[in-house]
Every structure is written in C-alpha cells, then in structure tokens.
Amino acid sequence: MYNNKISIIGTGYVGLVGGVCLAEFGNNIINVDIDEDKIAMLNRGEIPIYEPGLKDVYERNLADGRIRFTTDIESAIKESEVVFISVGTPPAEDGSADLQFVLDVASSIGKYMDDYKVVVDKSTVPIGTGRKVAAVIEEELAKRGKEYEFDVVSNPEFLREGKAVQDFTHPDRVVIGTESEKARQILRDVYRALYINNTPFVFTNLETAEMIKYASNAFLATKISFINELSALCEAVNANVQTVAEAMGMDGRISSKFLHAGPGYGGSCFPKDTSAIARIAEGKGVELKVISAGIAANEAQKLRMVDKIEGRLGDLKGKKIGILGLSFKPETDDMRESPALTIIPELIKAGALISAYDPQGIEEAVWRLKDYEKDITYCNNEYEVMKKSDALVLITEWNQFRRLDLSKVKELLKQPIFFDLRNVYEKEELERYGLEYIGVGVPASRAGAVNKAFDEVAADKE
C-alpha cells in the first residue's frame, strides 16, 4: 500500500480530469502546474475547461479536501509516493510528439525525489519514452550523488472529450506497463475502486503499453477515414452511406462504432497520434501505409466539404454562409484540428462571408480564426446565423442543432439550402419544409422535389 498521496504534474485536460477522478476514488491528490493564474483559479473553485460532469466532481473533492492545487512541484514530489506525468506532448513540425515538457518533469523528479517513487507516464508519449524518462531521472540523481529507487510505469489515458469523467470512472480497460511487481501493486491500489469492480486490467511492459495507446487511436481514426472515403463513392453511385454503415456495423467483426460519415476527424488525439505513430515507424524503417493513407484521406475529406459547398452554390464571392458548430465535436469547447478550421478559411478565401455559432467554441474560435475576423460574424444563437444566409452548413452535431425549427430555418434563409455534414437530418424531412438537403454520402435533394414537397406542406396548412 502506498502512502495515499499522489502528485499529478499538469492541470491540462488529462491532468485535471485524472486528478479529480482519482480523488473521487479516495486518493489524496496534489495537482501541480507552473501556470500561477490557472492554479489560483482552481483553488478558488473555478475550472478552466468545459467538460460535462467535471465541475460537480471537482467541487465535491475540493470541498472534502481530497484534492489541492499548487505551483510547488518540489514539495509535491517529496510528499507523494506516486507521481503522474500529465503534461502536453504537442506535435513538432514533422508530426512527431514533442517530449520537452515530459522530460522537464522527469528532470524535476530526479532533482527533488528523496525516497522511492512510482513515476507514471499518463501523457500520450511515443514508444520508448518510459526508458527516456528513467534515464533522465537517473542522470539527475547521479548529479546529486543519490541512489534512490524508482519505477517508471506507462498508464495511457483513453478519454473522449465530452465524456471524459465517465471514461475515467468507467473505463473499458486500464493498461499498466511496467516490469516491477511493486509498481504493479501500487497502481492496483491507486485504481482500487476499479479493480474491485472487475474492470479489465492489462499488465504488460512499458513499450507494449505505449503502443496500445497509439494503436487504438490510429485504428479508430483509420476507421473514420474509411467510411468518409466510402461516402464519396456512395454519392457517385447513388448509394446511402448511412445504410451501408448500418449494415456493416451489424457484423460483429466490424461493429457500428466510428462508422459515421462526416467532414473528417479532429481534436487533440487522433490527428496528433496518427502523425506521431507514422513518424515513429518512419524512424524505425517501417512504412505504415494504411495509417498514412488514413491521415491523407482525412485532410482530403475536409476539403471535399468545401468543394461540395462550392459545387452547389457556384461563385461564393459576396455570399453569406451560416455555420452551425465550431468545436471538433459536441460537448467540448476544443477546436484543435476541427474541420471548421479548414472549411471556414477555405470558404472565406473563395469570397464568402461567414456567420457562425457554437454553444461553447466561440471564444476559442475568435483567436484560432483571428486572421479571418473581418469576414466572420459570431452569433448569439443558431437562428441568428441563418438570417439572410445563402446556405446553412452544420459542422458539429450539438444536441440543440438536432431539433431545429425547420419552418423557421426556411423562413430565415435567403436560399433554402442545408448542408448537413453530420447527417443529422433525413432528406425527406427537410424537403417537406422546402429545404434542399445535401448530406455526406447520401443522395442529395432534387430542386423540383423540394419545391413540390414544400408546396404540398403549404397547401396542407391552408
């Protein structure tokens, strides 16, 4: 049994969710960050990210004294037997993961540790990072003339933004990579709340644990790219990709998850991790053709959405386009690698004016799209976006966009053209309200059919 104190270095997405949820499991958590403003915010009861369910768990454990926040990394390391490294690993210019922050933390651990420690890599790191972390700690101990024992563990996270609290507290599996039985037992104690509930635990070596994380994300990203490429063929042959995916998903070998055509994947994980594993393989002389093709297909899908819009509207110069959704997925304010960051600039370059709304993503969009600010109007709600727009484009499937007042949509739009890039709606439903429907991988509306359907609805109302 460890001393029930855990330091988590980093209060970003993974570090904060991990710290709060481990506190919920009954552990005493010290969350550390160098950002003084963020630590002050957290200590006064405010959280810097939007994640459903996180605030309630955070407030409960802060009030109960199971979690505290500090910038004092030295005291945190000395107090804790278990130290989680949960800092960012942003992509370098060549697509590989930048380990600067991870290795900086490893250096601090070596400088300040004064007893046995279990050092846990929670950040997503390239295969071989655990050995590098151990080497850095050994180097710092040698400088001090100390020989304290420690173990390095790889414990990758598998959190979905928007569902992170649920994923942490009810995971599909917990992966623990280490050759030390002592470290294994300590991690079992850390995750005792899960272990006693028969959550599957995978115990393996460092490198295999690191590979599991990359392999999982690369497979899911490739699955998305596959169905997105298939959506283009479906459009060409008058097939419906949704029905194709539904039938495919009934096969137990395939499953229906991540078989939803759309504008391409984004976020903090899939783009970064697929690029990183491709670079790792390249460095080892291994060519990952399937994953590399998936990366290229994803970027092409985003641009294909622009072609789809231009193909229907023609010359975009001076045309106003309404955008629903900016974040890369619903239930998060995260815009990293969001399809919107490709689609909106390309539309503006073609001469379009943009009105946009997102329930949580506008603040981030303002700085990420600052180079195009004169051509973008950020709106207060979804209906304001539609006013006098030549078309409406749904990019992110927030729940409030799933039940739009279609009569109002038709009334507000200058041209009744609806690009549903998430296939949220049925074509026939929109046609009944006089809206032309254009989805992804599904047969598009015919203008004549739309007008006839709308006339019938209008006649019924009379």
Protein Blocks (a to p, Z undefined) as FASTA:
>chain_A
ZZhiacdedjbfklmmmmmmmmmnopacddddfblklmmmmmnopafbdcehklmmmmmm
mmnopaccdfblklmmmmpmbdcdfbdcdddfkopacfklmmmmmmmmmmmgcbdcdddd
fbdcdehjlmmmmmmmmmmmmmnopacdcddddddddddehilmmmmmmcfbdcdddfbf
klmmmmmmmmmmmmmnopacddddfklmmmmmmmmmmmmmmmmmmmmmmmmmmmmnopaf
klmmmmmmmpmklopghpaccebdedjklmmmmmmmmmmmmmnopacfklmmmmmmmmmm
mmmmmmmmmmmnopaehpacddehjbfbehiabfghiaklmmmmmmmmnopacddddfkl
mmmmmmmmmmmmmmpccdfbfklmmgopabdcdfblcfklmmccfklmmmmpmblcdcdf
komacfklmmmnopacddehiacddfklmmmmmmmmmmmmZZ
